[in-house]
Amino acid sequence: MKEPRSERDPPGIGLYVHVPFCRRKCRYCDFYSRPPQEDPAELDRFVAAVAREAELRSKGVRLSGQADTFPPVGTVYLGGGTPSMLGAERLVTLLDAARDRLDVSSDAEITVEANPLDVTPGWAGAARAAGFNRISIGVQSVIEEDLRFLGRLHRAPDGPRAVETAQHAGFDEIGVDLIYGLPEQTPGMLRERISRALDACRPTHVSAYQLTYHAGTPLWDELRAGRCRRLSEDEEYALFVTLHEELAGRGYRAYEVSNFSLADEHRSRHNSNYWRHVPYIGLGPSAHSFDPPVRSWNVSDIGAYCSALEGGSLPTEGSETLSDDQLAAEMVMLALRTTDGLDLGRYGERFGRDFLEANEAAVQSAIDRGRLVVAGSHLRPTRDGLAVADRLAAELT
């Protein structure tokens, strides 16, 4: 096992592990996942394959610029799918595999996503004892009718119960996921839902995502068949403003379009690194890796993924090499989704150009419309800018 790095070392790269299993696909989900086979051997095979992938990627990975060394891993995130349904023992095996094969820092942020139904005292205690120090619980709503519409298996009381169980197990960093923007939802309805969720859960972090309709999902089919209605842009904007106002009023600071924390120290370091364009490794079916200027992705098939690794090959499906202009545009797009905004000095050092000079007219137009402000060395979106972050980035690149 590699020696842990000193806490004085700078933050490292990110490690994401995609666990592609879930008991049932939610009606809105387009991530690669499916229910496992009845034979639990499939889960064990998957865990062994991830351990093998970590070993192969630790050899010759160029992330540090040197073929014979491996950069420190500052954040580990197990997402999915539903990582918690693997059970505590398999989760511990996955985390141990990462630590044994990669240079995971001693103070790494280590997160696991969990379904409320999986968060039992035994599971939560074992996960915390193994070294997971952050948990993200898929509460989505504490309103029963919302959960039924979304196709969730858990009931309204299960989310708050899971948060309480995680707290008793010793988790200090507890995030909850919420979904808003359901058909016919009004600002008043959203205010009630936020209030009830926060009163019941009292998390340190909130990720609140506006409902989206992805092609190929049951919800998309219902939309096309006219059995549900997508909100208009004006309605979505009103809910976005309501969300940010209500969470701010309860002490949750927005630091990204959909992410809020009680204080800066409760931000997700892992997700923040994505928005800062920090390199990362993805393990598991469909997982992506970013080793500038190259982005690569794994095959989106559990069987093919495991077979490749059992044969000694990486399960890479494809890759692309990004140009400087593409990397610059991506950096701007990601930064403008955050309240910190674009670090103009870092941009200039990285790409050898002055962003404000190169985009003077577009930046001034956005400032005049109340969507951007220049704050010292940063170009920051206002709340109205965050509401149209992707469109704003497209205007500037």
C-alpha positions as CSV (number, residue, x, y, z in Angstrom):
1,M,0.0,0.0,0.0
2,K,1.3,3.5,-0.9
3,E,2.2,5.8,2.0
4,P,-0.4,8.5,2.6
5,R,0.6,11.9,1.7
6,S,1.2,14.7,4.2
7,E,-1.7,17.0,4.9
8,R,0.7,19.8,3.9
9,D,0.7,18.6,0.3
10,P,-1.6,20.5,-2.2
11,P,-5.0,19.1,-3.1
12,G,-4.7,16.4,-5.7
13,I,-6.7,15.0,-8.6
14,G,-10.2,13.5,-8.3
15,L,-11.2,9.9,-8.4
16,Y,-14.7,9.0,-9.4
17,V,-16.1,5.4,-9.2
18,H,-19.3,4.7,-11.1
19,V,-21.4,2.0,-9.5
20,P,-23.9,1.2,-12.2
21,F,-26.5,-0.7,-10.1
22,C,-29.8,0.4,-8.8
23,R,-32.9,-1.4,-7.6
24,R,-35.1,0.3,-10.2
25,K,-34.5,3.1,-12.7
26,C,-36.2,6.3,-11.7
27,R,-38.4,7.8,-14.4
28,Y,-36.1,10.8,-15.1
29,C,-32.7,9.1,-14.9
30,D,-30.5,8.8,-18.0
31,F,-27.3,7.7,-16.3
32,Y,-26.0,4.3,-17.1
33,S,-27.4,1.9,-14.5
34,R,-29.6,-1.1,-14.2
35,P,-30.8,-3.6,-11.6
36,P,-28.3,-6.3,-10.8
37,Q,-28.8,-9.9,-11.6
38,E,-30.2,-12.1,-8.9
39,D,-26.8,-13.8,-8.5
40,P,-24.7,-11.7,-6.1
41,A,-21.6,-12.9,-7.9
42,E,-22.2,-10.1,-10.4
43,L,-21.6,-7.5,-7.7
44,D,-18.4,-9.3,-6.6
45,R,-17.2,-9.5,-10.2
46,F,-17.8,-5.8,-10.6
47,V,-15.9,-4.9,-7.5
48,A,-13.0,-7.0,-8.6
49,A,-13.0,-5.4,-12.0
50,V,-12.9,-1.9,-10.5
51,A,-9.9,-2.9,-8.4
52,R,-8.2,-4.2,-11.5
53,E,-8.9,-1.0,-13.4
54,A,-7.4,1.1,-10.5
55,E,-4.3,-1.0,-10.7
56,L,-4.0,-0.6,-14.5
57,R,-4.6,3.1,-14.4
58,S,-2.0,3.6,-11.7
59,K,0.6,2.4,-14.3
60,G,1.6,4.9,-16.9
61,V,-1.1,7.5,-16.2
62,R,0.2,10.8,-17.5
63,L,-1.8,13.0,-15.1
64,S,1.3,14.2,-13.3
65,G,3.3,14.6,-16.5
66,Q,5.6,11.8,-15.4
67,A,5.1,8.2,-16.5
68,D,6.8,6.7,-13.5
69,T,4.9,8.6,-10.8
70,F,1.2,9.0,-9.9
71,P,-0.3,12.2,-8.6
72,P,-2.0,12.4,-5.2
73,V,-5.8,11.8,-5.1
74,G,-7.4,14.5,-3.1
75,T,-11.0,13.5,-3.5
76,V,-12.8,10.1,-3.9
77,Y,-16.4,9.9,-4.9
78,L,-18.5,6.8,-5.3
79,G,-21.6,7.6,-7.4
80,G,-24.0,5.9,-9.6
81,G,-26.5,4.3,-9.8
82,T,-26.8,3.5,-6.2
83,P,-23.4,2.8,-4.5
84,S,-25.1,2.1,-1.2
85,M,-26.9,-1.0,-2.5
86,L,-23.5,-2.8,-2.8
87,G,-23.6,-3.1,1.0
88,A,-20.9,-2.0,3.4
89,E,-18.5,-4.8,2.8
90,R,-18.2,-4.3,-0.9
91,L,-17.9,-0.5,-0.5
92,V,-15.1,-1.0,1.9
93,T,-13.4,-3.3,-0.6
94,L,-13.7,-0.6,-3.3
95,L,-12.2,2.1,-1.1
96,D,-9.4,-0.2,0.0
97,A,-8.6,-1.0,-3.6
98,A,-8.3,2.7,-4.4
99,R,-6.0,3.3,-1.4
100,D,-3.9,0.2,-2.2
101,R,-3.3,1.1,-5.8
102,L,-3.5,4.9,-6.0
103,D,-2.0,7.7,-3.9
104,V,-5.0,8.7,-1.8
105,S,-4.1,11.7,0.4
106,S,-4.5,11.2,4.2
107,D,-6.9,14.1,4.3
108,A,-8.9,13.1,1.2
109,E,-12.6,13.9,1.0
110,I,-14.3,10.5,0.5
111,T,-17.9,10.6,-0.5
112,V,-20.5,7.9,-1.1
113,E,-24.0,8.4,-2.6
114,A,-26.8,6.6,-0.8
115,N,-30.4,5.7,-1.2
116,P,-32.4,6.4,2.0
117,L,-33.5,2.8,2.1
118,D,-29.9,1.6,2.4
119,V,-28.9,3.9,5.2
120,T,-29.3,1.6,8.2
121,P,-27.3,2.0,11.4
122,G,-25.1,-1.0,10.5
123,W,-24.4,0.2,7.0
124,A,-23.7,3.8,8.0
125,G,-21.5,2.8,10.9
126,A,-19.4,0.5,8.7
127,A,-19.1,3.1,5.9
128,R,-18.0,5.8,8.4
129,A,-15.5,3.4,10.1
130,A,-14.0,2.5,6.7
131,G,-13.1,6.1,6.0
132,F,-16.0,7.6,4.1
133,N,-16.3,11.1,5.6
134,R,-19.0,12.6,3.4
135,I,-22.4,11.2,2.4
136,S,-24.9,12.4,-0.3
137,I,-28.4,11.1,0.3
138,G,-30.9,11.0,-2.5
139,V,-33.9,12.4,-0.6
140,Q,-35.3,14.2,-3.7
141,S,-38.4,15.3,-1.8
142,V,-40.2,14.9,1.5
143,I,-43.6,15.1,-0.3
144,E,-45.1,11.7,-1.0
145,E,-46.8,12.7,-4.3
146,D,-43.4,14.0,-5.6
147,L,-41.7,10.8,-4.9
148,R,-44.4,8.8,-6.6
149,F,-44.2,11.0,-9.7
150,L,-40.4,10.7,-9.9
151,G,-40.6,6.9,-9.5
152,R,-38.6,6.7,-6.3
153,L,-38.9,3.6,-4.2
154,H,-38.5,5.2,-0.8
155,R,-41.3,7.0,1.1
156,A,-41.4,10.6,2.5
157,P,-40.2,9.7,6.0
158,D,-37.2,7.7,4.8
159,G,-35.1,10.7,3.7
160,P,-35.1,12.4,7.1
161,R,-34.6,9.1,8.9
162,A,-31.6,8.3,6.7
163,V,-30.0,11.7,7.5
164,E,-30.5,11.1,11.2
165,T,-29.0,7.6,11.0
166,A,-25.9,9.1,9.2
167,Q,-25.5,11.7,11.9
168,H,-25.6,9.1,14.6
169,A,-23.0,7.1,12.7
170,G,-20.6,10.0,12.9
171,F,-21.0,11.7,9.5
172,D,-20.4,15.4,9.9
173,E,-20.7,16.2,6.2
174,I,-24.2,15.2,5.1
175,G,-25.7,16.4,1.8
176,V,-29.2,15.8,0.5
177,D,-30.3,15.8,-3.2
178,L,-33.5,17.5,-4.0
179,I,-35.4,17.8,-7.3
180,Y,-37.7,20.7,-8.1
181,G,-39.5,22.0,-11.2
182,L,-42.1,19.2,-11.3
183,P,-45.2,19.8,-13.5
184,E,-47.5,22.5,-12.1
185,Q,-45.1,23.4,-9.3
186,T,-45.4,27.0,-8.3
187,P,-43.0,29.2,-6.2
188,G,-45.3,28.8,-3.2
189,M,-45.2,25.0,-3.5
190,L,-41.4,25.0,-3.8
191,R,-41.0,27.3,-0.8
192,E,-43.1,24.8,1.2
193,R,-41.0,21.8,0.0
194,I,-37.7,23.5,0.8
195,S,-38.9,24.5,4.2
196,R,-40.1,21.0,5.0
197,A,-37.0,19.3,3.7
198,L,-34.6,21.5,5.6
199,D,-36.6,21.3,8.8
200,A,-36.7,17.5,8.6
201,C,-33.1,16.9,7.4
202,R,-31.0,19.8,8.5
203,P,-28.1,18.9,6.2
204,T,-24.8,20.7,5.8
205,H,-25.1,20.7,2.0
206,V,-28.0,20.8,-0.5
207,S,-27.8,19.8,-4.2
208,A,-31.1,21.0,-5.8
209,Y,-31.6,20.0,-9.5
210,Q,-34.3,21.2,-11.8
211,L,-36.2,18.3,-13.3
212,T,-35.0,17.6,-16.9
213,Y,-36.6,15.4,-19.5
214,H,-34.0,13.2,-21.2
215,A,-34.7,11.3,-24.4
216,G,-35.1,7.6,-23.8
217,T,-36.5,7.9,-20.3
218,P,-40.1,7.1,-19.2
219,L,-40.6,10.7,-18.3
220,W,-39.6,11.8,-21.8
221,D,-42.1,9.4,-23.3
222,E,-44.8,10.8,-21.1
223,L,-43.9,14.3,-22.1
224,R,-44.1,13.4,-25.8
225,A,-47.4,11.6,-25.3
226,G,-48.9,14.7,-23.6
227,R,-49.4,13.1,-20.2
228,C,-47.2,15.6,-18.4
229,R,-46.2,19.2,-19.0
230,R,-42.8,20.8,-19.0
231,L,-42.6,24.2,-17.3
232,S,-42.1,27.2,-19.4
233,E,-38.8,29.2,-19.2
234,D,-40.5,31.9,-17.2
235,E,-41.9,29.3,-14.8
236,E,-38.5,27.7,-14.5
237,Y,-36.8,31.0,-13.9
238,A,-39.3,31.9,-11.1
239,L,-38.6,28.6,-9.4
240,F,-34.8,29.1,-9.7
241,V,-35.0,32.5,-8.0
242,T,-37.3,31.0,-5.3
243,L,-34.9,28.2,-4.7
244,H,-31.9,30.5,-4.3
245,E,-33.8,33.0,-2.1
246,E,-35.2,30.4,0.2
247,L,-32.0,28.5,0.7
248,A,-30.1,31.8,1.2
249,G,-32.7,32.8,3.8
250,R,-31.9,29.5,5.7
251,G,-28.2,30.1,5.6
252,Y,-27.3,27.9,2.6
253,R,-24.9,29.8,0.3
254,A,-25.0,29.0,-3.4
255,Y,-21.6,28.2,-4.7
256,E,-22.8,26.6,-8.0
257,V,-26.0,26.7,-10.0
258,S,-27.4,23.7,-8.1
259,N,-25.2,23.5,-5.0
260,F,-25.5,25.1,-1.6
261,S,-23.6,24.8,1.6
262,L,-24.0,26.2,5.1
263,A,-20.5,27.5,5.0
264,D,-17.6,27.3,2.6
265,E,-16.0,24.4,4.5
266,H,-19.1,22.3,3.7
267,R,-18.7,22.6,-0.1
268,S,-18.1,19.4,-2.0
269,R,-14.4,19.5,-2.8
270,H,-14.8,16.8,-5.4
271,N,-17.5,18.6,-7.4
272,S,-15.7,21.9,-7.0
273,N,-12.6,20.4,-8.7
274,Y,-14.7,19.5,-11.7
275,W,-15.8,23.1,-12.0
276,R,-12.1,24.2,-11.6
277,H,-11.1,21.9,-14.5
278,V,-8.9,19.8,-12.2
279,P,-7.8,16.4,-13.7
280,Y,-9.7,13.3,-12.6
281,I,-9.8,9.6,-13.1
282,G,-13.1,7.7,-13.6
283,L,-13.4,4.0,-12.8
284,G,-16.4,1.8,-13.7
285,P,-18.7,1.4,-16.7
286,S,-19.4,4.7,-18.6
287,A,-17.0,6.7,-16.3
288,H,-15.0,9.5,-17.8
289,S,-11.4,10.6,-17.1
290,F,-9.9,14.0,-17.8
291,D,-6.1,14.2,-18.3
292,P,-5.7,17.5,-20.1
293,P,-5.8,17.8,-23.1
294,V,-7.3,14.3,-23.3
295,R,-10.8,13.2,-22.2
296,S,-11.6,9.5,-22.3
297,W,-14.5,7.3,-21.3
298,N,-15.2,3.7,-20.5
299,V,-17.6,1.3,-22.2
300,S,-21.2,1.6,-21.0
301,D,-21.8,-2.1,-20.4
302,I,-21.1,-4.0,-17.2
303,G,-20.4,-7.3,-18.9
304,A,-18.0,-5.8,-21.5
305,Y,-16.4,-3.7,-18.8
306,C,-15.6,-6.7,-16.6
307,S,-14.5,-8.9,-19.5
308,A,-12.0,-6.3,-20.7
309,L,-10.4,-6.0,-17.3
310,E,-10.4,-9.7,-16.7
311,G,-8.5,-10.0,-19.9
312,G,-5.9,-7.4,-18.7
313,S,-7.2,-4.5,-20.9
314,L,-8.5,-1.1,-19.9
315,P,-12.3,-0.8,-20.8
316,T,-11.8,2.4,-22.7
317,E,-14.5,3.0,-25.3
318,G,-13.2,6.3,-26.8
319,S,-11.2,9.5,-26.2
320,E,-10.8,13.0,-27.6
321,T,-7.9,15.4,-27.6
322,L,-9.1,18.9,-26.9
323,S,-7.6,22.0,-28.5
324,D,-6.5,25.0,-26.5
325,D,-9.6,26.8,-27.7
326,Q,-11.8,24.0,-26.6
327,L,-10.1,23.7,-23.2
328,A,-10.5,27.5,-22.8
329,A,-14.2,27.4,-23.7
330,E,-14.7,24.5,-21.3
331,M,-13.0,26.3,-18.5
332,V,-15.2,29.4,-19.0
333,M,-18.4,27.3,-19.1
334,L,-17.6,25.5,-15.9
335,A,-16.4,28.6,-14.0
336,L,-19.5,30.6,-14.9
337,R,-21.7,27.9,-13.3
338,T,-20.1,28.9,-9.9
339,T,-20.5,31.9,-7.7
340,D,-16.7,32.3,-7.6
341,G,-16.7,32.7,-11.3
342,L,-13.7,32.8,-13.7
343,D,-10.3,33.3,-12.2
344,L,-8.9,35.7,-14.9
345,G,-5.3,35.4,-13.7
346,R,-5.5,31.6,-13.9
347,Y,-7.1,31.7,-17.3
348,G,-4.4,34.1,-18.6
349,E,-1.5,31.9,-17.2
350,R,-3.0,28.8,-18.7
351,F,-3.9,30.1,-22.2
352,G,-1.6,33.1,-22.6
353,R,-4.4,35.5,-23.3
354,D,-6.4,38.2,-21.5
355,F,-10.0,37.1,-21.4
356,L,-11.5,40.5,-20.8
357,E,-9.6,42.1,-23.8
358,A,-10.4,39.2,-26.1
359,N,-14.1,39.3,-25.2
360,E,-14.6,42.9,-24.4
361,A,-17.9,43.5,-26.2
362,A,-19.6,40.3,-25.1
363,V,-18.5,40.8,-21.5
364,Q,-19.7,44.4,-21.4
365,S,-23.0,43.3,-22.9
366,A,-23.5,40.7,-20.1
367,I,-22.5,43.3,-17.5
368,D,-25.0,45.8,-18.9
369,R,-27.8,43.1,-18.7
370,G,-26.9,42.4,-15.1
371,R,-25.5,39.0,-15.7
372,L,-21.9,39.5,-14.9
373,V,-19.7,41.6,-12.6
374,V,-15.9,42.0,-12.5
375,A,-14.8,41.5,-8.9
376,G,-11.1,41.9,-8.5
377,S,-9.4,39.1,-10.4
378,H,-12.6,37.2,-11.1
379,L,-15.4,37.5,-13.6
380,R,-18.5,36.4,-11.6
381,P,-22.1,35.7,-12.7
382,T,-24.9,37.4,-10.8
383,R,-27.9,35.3,-9.8
384,D,-29.5,36.1,-13.1
385,G,-26.3,35.0,-14.8
386,L,-26.3,31.7,-13.0
387,A,-29.9,31.1,-14.2
388,V,-28.6,31.1,-17.8
389,A,-25.1,30.0,-17.1
390,D,-24.7,27.7,-20.2
391,R,-26.2,30.3,-22.5
392,L,-24.0,33.0,-21.0
393,A,-20.9,30.9,-21.5
394,A,-21.8,30.3,-25.1
395,E,-22.0,34.1,-25.7
396,L,-18.5,34.6,-24.3
397,T,-16.7,31.8,-26.1
